[in-house]
């Protein structure tokens, strides 16, 4: 069984019994928690999910999720493109009590996700996987970022005459800001 439109919630038990798959995409704008980390939320997250049961009879969700996102470079503060890709295998628990039981039985070797009222929140699962794949510090490759930083530095040096050491007055700051806008 394959589902192409994105279902935000599924009955995981039934999907596992049927060995269901979901191949779809979702707009990044629907992933509100992820959007907080992004420069903009344009684009799509594409994913392929498979439901089945493991050798211990525990329902399992395995899959991949991929997205190309824009984040803010922490060096030059411009947008930088970041590729996110995650492969995962999650055990599905019927509720919190069942999740604790699985964790006690298998320890930390299994990652467990709980259903709420017999439904698995796929949107939250995919969003969690993408958030965990975000880089700690987003930045351009050194070559690209350095060029932009050098241009900004040269613009600042031209705006401030030698020997003054710093920009004085709001007029000079406003002029520098306008000059930088023209160059980008």
ROMIFI-130649 format. One line per 3 residues: number of its first residue (from 1); for each residue y negated, x, z of C-alpha. Coordinates in pm, 1 decimal, m for minus. Layout:
NUM> Y:X:Z; ...
//
This chain:
1> 0.0:0.0:0.0; m335.6:145.2:m103.4; m680.0:10.4:m16.1
4> m978.1:116.6:m224.2; m1275.8:m64.3:m66.1; m1361.0:83.5:271.6
7> m1233.0:m120.5:567.0; m1431.8:m28.0:879.0; m1146.5:m149.0:1102.2
10> m772.3:m179.4:1039.1; m470.6:m300.3:1232.2; m317.9:45.1:1267.9
13> 28.0:m72.4:1372.0; 69.0:m271.6:1048.9; m71.4:8.0:834.5
16> 178.4:253.4:988.2; 472.0:15.9:939.3; 382.3:m15.5:570.6
19> 303.4:356.1:523.3; m38.6:248.2:402.3; m295.9:468.5:237.1
22> m668.8:433.7:194.8; m859.4:628.3:m70.6; m1225.3:541.9:m72.7
25> m1578.0:655.9:m6.4; m1859.1:540.4:216.3; m2235.5:595.1:196.0
28> m2360.8:854.2:444.9; m2625.3:602.4:552.6; m2352.0:396.6:723.0
31> m2266.5:692.8:947.0; m2557.1:658.7:1188.7; m2448.0:921.2:1443.3
34> m2392.4:1177.0:1166.0; m2731.1:1090.0:1011.0; m2905.6:1217.4:1324.8
37> m2800.5:1572.4:1229.4; m2897.1:1547.7:861.1; m3215.8:1617.4:667.1
40> m3146.7:1297.6:470.6; m2854.1:1058.7:447.3; m2815.6:1041.6:69.5
43> m2467.1:1079.4:m69.9; m2112.1:972.9:m1.3; m1826.6:1074.0:223.9
46> m1495.8:1065.2:37.2; m1167.7:1035.6:216.6; m794.4:993.8:174.9
49> m600.1:850.5:470.1; m227.0:801.0:526.2; m64.3:595.1:800.3
52> 294.4:647.4:917.7; 502.6:721.3:1229.0; 609.2:1067.4:1343.5
55> 956.5:1180.3:1451.4; 888.6:1050.0:1805.8; 800.2:702.5:1680.3
58> 427.6:745.2:1752.5; 195.3:594.8:1493.6; m0.2:858.5:1308.4
61> m310.3:880.6:1091.0; m346.3:1187.0:870.7; m607.6:1253.6:613.3
64> m893.3:1444.1:465.0; m1263.0:1368.8:454.7; m1522.1:1548.5:243.0
67> m1899.2:1516.2:214.2; m2187.9:1718.1:75.7; m2484.3:1679.2:311.6
70> m2836.3:1814.5:346.5; m2935.1:1967.4:678.9; m3247.4:2151.3:789.9
73> m3225.0:2529.5:757.8; m3299.1:2678.7:1097.5; m3475.8:2980.3:943.0
76> m3709.6:2835.9:680.3; m3696.7:2467.2:787.5; m3623.5:2354.6:430.1
79> m3327.9:2141.0:325.1; m2997.7:2326.1:282.3; m2682.6:2183.7:122.9
82> m2375.2:2199.9:344.7; m2018.6:2118.2:240.2; m1816.4:1937.2:505.9
85> m1439.7:1909.6:474.1; m1189.9:1815.4:739.5; m813.4:1777.0:747.6
88> m672.9:1598.5:1049.0; m367.6:1439.7:1206.1; m427.4:1189.1:1484.3
91> m177.4:998.6:1693.2; m269.2:632.1:1732.2; m244.7:470.6:2074.3
94> m243.2:93.6:2124.3; m494.9:120.2:2410.8; m636.0:366.1:2665.9
97> m328.6:341.9:2890.1; m100.8:424.7:2597.1; m330.0:716.4:2503.7
100> m295.2:863.5:2854.2; 82.9:815.4:2835.8; 102.6:1004.4:2503.8
103> m122.2:1280.7:2640.3; 96.0:1318.9:2950.7; 413.9:1326.5:2744.2
106> 297.2:1576.2:2480.6; 8.5:1755.9:2650.8; m287.2:1879.5:2453.5
109> m85.6:1956.2:2140.3; m160.4:1607.7:2001.3; m498.8:1456.5:1927.7
112> m492.0:1086.8:2020.5; m723.7:803.8:1915.2; m715.3:459.2:2080.4
115> m726.5:116.6:1922.6; m956.4:m150.4:2060.8; m811.9:m501.5:2058.6
118> m530.9:m385.3:1826.2; m778.7:m245.7:1569.8; m861.6:111.3:1481.4
121> m1229.6:184.4:1411.0; m1196.8:397.2:1095.3; m1571.6:436.6:1061.7
124> m1591.0:606.0:1403.5; m1285.6:825.0:1332.8; m1427.8:954.4:1003.0
127> m1772.1:1003.8:1153.1; m1624.3:1201.8:1442.4; m1435.3:1427.8:1201.7
130> m1749.5:1498.2:997.0; m1961.6:1564.2:1307.6; m1704.0:1810.6:1439.1
133> m1717.0:1992.5:1103.5; m2096.4:2043.2:1112.9; m2205.0:2407.4:1137.4
136> m2349.2:2520.1:1469.3; m2655.0:2654.7:1285.9; m2738.6:2537.3:935.0
139> m2904.1:2800.3:716.7; m2933.7:2910.6:357.8; m2747.8:3213.3:232.8
142> m2952.3:3518.9:332.4; m3071.4:3586.7:m23.7; m3203.8:3234.4:m87.2
145> m3365.6:3187.8:250.7; m3527.3:3533.3:256.3; m3708.2:3464.3:m71.7
148> m3867.1:3149.7:69.4; m3956.4:3323.5:394.6; m4112.4:3614.9:206.6
151> m4322.4:3373.5:m0.4; m4443.7:3199.8:315.0; m4522.2:3533.3:478.0
154> m4718.3:3655.5:174.5; m4914.4:3328.0:166.1; m4998.5:3365.0:533.1
157> m5105.8:3727.5:485.2; m5336.3:3629.1:197.7; m5492.3:3352.7:406.1
160> m5565.5:3584.9:699.7; m5787.9:3884.7:620.0; m5658.5:4219.6:742.4
163> m5769.4:4314.7:1090.1; m5824.2:3963.0:1220.9; m5467.4:3945.2:1347.9
166> m5445.6:3567.4:1371.4; m5579.0:3251.3:1213.6; m5888.4:3124.6:1387.0
169> m6016.6:2773.3:1350.5; m5860.1:2454.5:1227.7; m6024.4:2495.0:884.7
172> m5824.8:2809.2:810.0; m5504.3:2648.3:934.0; m5562.4:2343.6:712.5
175> m5632.2:2569.9:411.7; m5308.6:2762.8:472.9; m5113.7:2439.7:500.2
178> m5254.2:2312.2:168.0; m5176.9:2641.8:m3.4; m4817.9:2633.2:120.6
181> m4776.1:2274.2:m4.5; m4893.0:2374.5:m351.8; m4639.2:2656.7:m372.4
184> m4334.3:2443.3:m280.5
//
